[in-house]
Amino acid sequence: MGNKLTASETALAGVVQIRSQANQDSRGSFSRWFCQQELESFLPGQQIVQVNHSFSRQQGTVRGLHFQLPPFAEYKLVRCIAGRVFDVAVDLRANSVTFLQAVSVELSAEENNMLLIPPGCAHGFQTLTADAQLLYLHSAFYQPQAEAGFRFDDPRLKIEWPLPITSMSERDLQLPVIPQQFHGISL
Ligand SMILES: Cc1cn([C@H]2C[C@H](O)[C@@H](COP(=O)(O)OP(=O)(O)O[C@H]3O[C@@H](C)C(=O)[C@@H](O)[C@H]3O)O2)c(=O)[nH]c1=O
């Protein structure tokens, strides 16, 4: 099979950066994007059941912070297939030692890297270039009734978005801040 994917842990348990080793030759390159066997330890017993794509026109666009609630909480494997993004995962897991901490990773088509975001973590990103595209692999189906989110600028999260915000959805602008009495998502 040959291992083609290398994983590095982040400060949040289960939030893992995955890099893909491309085979280069005179024609260009070939690279593995997903392998159930290689990633089994990070996605235990999971199947990828949906693939989504987003295109963001403007540099500085922010989407997030989004997650699905149990029983539809999901693993998300996020990859930037055009341009560059500042990608963020936020730990919302009850009893996690890193509860309400955020990590960020720059994802780009050039770097060929991905971020794995496990159940109980929220995801968001800001585009660092115009015309950025993201590809998502999901372990659960989209369930509008289980969709949830928090404000990208929640004061407790202290996320330092690198650019001025140029574009956001109405829905994201109306997301709540994390309530003081929020004790986290129990999975
Ligand atoms: C997420 C999603 C949305 N939709 C619909 C709902 C809506 O009418 C339209 C656009 O959806 P949104 O505005 O939620 O798109 P967007 O704000 O880009 O949502 C995405 O944000 C990032 C941060 C994530 O992590 C993704 O999982 C997803 O939540 O597409 C689906 O049909 N399937 C899906 O899986």
The ligand as a Gaussian input file, in Angstrom:
#p B3LYP/6-31G(d) Opt

LIG

0 1
 C      -23.053000      22.542000       5.268000
 C      -24.133000      22.249000       4.207000
 C      -24.938000      23.258000       3.744000
 N      -25.897000      22.988000       2.830000
 C      -26.711000      24.096000       2.321000
 C      -27.268000      25.009000       3.400000
 C      -27.243000      26.374000       2.750000
 O      -28.453000      26.573000       2.003000
 C      -26.111000      26.304000       1.753000
 C      -24.852000      27.003000       2.238000
 O      -24.514000      26.436000       3.496000
 P      -23.712000      27.250000       4.580000
 O      -24.069000      28.691000       4.523000
 O      -23.888000      26.542000       5.879000
 O      -22.200000      27.098000       4.061000
 P      -20.878000      27.381000       4.896000
 O      -21.081000      28.572000       5.751000
 O      -19.739000      27.375000       3.963000
 O      -20.825000      26.087000       5.852000
 C      -19.643000      25.392000       6.023000
 O      -18.814000      26.141000       6.899000
 C      -17.597000      25.519000       7.277000
 C      -16.920000      26.402000       8.291000
 C      -17.760000      24.109000       7.669000
 O      -17.095000      23.590000       8.559000
 C      -18.697000      23.296000       6.830000
 O      -18.961000      22.024000       7.397000
 C      -19.973000      24.028000       6.604000
 O      -20.672000      24.176000       7.837000
 O      -25.856000      24.913000       1.513000
 C      -26.078000      21.726000       2.338000
 O      -26.973000      21.483000       1.496000
 N      -25.285000      20.712000       2.756000
 C      -24.315000      20.941000       3.688000
 O      -23.579000      19.974000       4.079000

